[in-house]
Amino acid sequence: MNKAVDFKLLIDNSNTRTKLMFSCGGELLSEQIIIPTCELTASKLRRVVSAYDFNQVVVSSVVPSAAAEISEAFGNLVHFIKPSDVLFVDFEYDGISTLGADRIANIAGCALYGRFPCVAVDLGTAITFDVLSERDGRPVFVGGSIAPGLSTMSQSLSQKTALLPSISLSGIPRALAQNTVGAMQSGCLFGCAGLVRELLHVISDELGSRPFVLATGGDASLIFNMNVGIDSVDALLTFKGLNEVARHLL
């Protein structure tokens, strides 16, 4: 591919999967490359993007060892996002230095919707809730919550007990399960749904109004179908935020 003006590689490096997309002239392209994070190496990264000629790599990473591989792969082209990159959002958050890059990207993506107050719920290995309000016509990040994700719940049961097996989670089970695997699936899935529903309820109370709720992450569609208070699922929310941050970078 010939080098295009402002052709960027965007990387969403999470605990389970590392996803890559491209942006050309500020527009997010449709192609997506997925690598299990446990298999991520600098050589594999260079190999999977060898057909592309990009001028910057913008990264959201929550895995330090993977971040090191990304840095090794692309050198001085790499920019790891930080709150100060999100020029179009004000941050009212005491622990801003500890704010995860995935949350920063989701905050940026949520702000693009222009509906306030709003909550970005990322349903992955962890479940993050990031809340935006509005003040003087500008989005303001006012805080959020972090909880264990669905896969984390299910894995902890098998890892922390002697007899409970590993389980898979797909579809909505019966609450009155008839076997141990079904009981674990029921407890994890309805427990996760209840967690999301309750946190959104408390967030609404603290805001004083019901927010617009966007969900993303691997379990977003599954939990959305359980009527927990999510308004819309946007599988590309993190990438939309990454792309918007990239557009503002020099």
C-alpha positions, 0 to 999 in steps of 0.5 A: 500500500502506498503511504497515505497522508495521515494513515495511522495504526490504532491498537486496542490492547486489552487483557484478553485480545489485542485488536488493530484497526487503521485510520486514513485521513481521520476516518476509521477503516473497516478492517480489523486484526485480532491477536490473543494478547497472550500470543502478542510479540513484536515480530507478530505485530510487524508481520500482520501489518507488513502490507501497510505503510502508516505514519503513527501508531496510537495505542490504548494498552492495559497490559505493560508486557504487551505495551513493551512488545508494541514499543519494540515493534514500532519504535518512535511511531508509537504514542500511548494515549493519556488523559491530556490527549483528550482535548475535547473533554474536561477531567474531574477525577482525583486519580487521573494518573491511574486512569486506564488507557482503555477508559480514556479511549472509551471516554473519548468515544462516548463524548462523540455521541454528544448525549449527556449525561452518558455512561460508557460500559465496557464489558470485558475481562473487567467491567468499567463504567465511565461517566460523562456529564456536561458543563458550559457546553463541554463534556466532563468526566466525573468518575466511574466504577470497575467490577469483575467481568463475566469471564473473570467471575466464571474463571474464579469459581473454577480456580478458587474451588476444588470441584467446580469445573470450567464453564463457557458462557453463551446464551441466557440460561435458566435461573433454576438450573438442573445441574452444576454447570447450568447453576454456574452459568446462571449465577455468573450471567444473572449476577453480572446482569444484576451488577450492571443494572444496580450500578447503572441505577446508583449512577443515575441516582448520583447524577440526578437523572438517567444517563444515556448508556453505551456498551462495548466489549466482548460481552456487551451484546449478551448483557444488552439482551438482558434488559439491564438499562443499556441503550445501545451497543457500539462494538467500535466505541474504543476505536472511535475514541482512539481515532478521535484522539489520533485526529488531535495529535500532531 
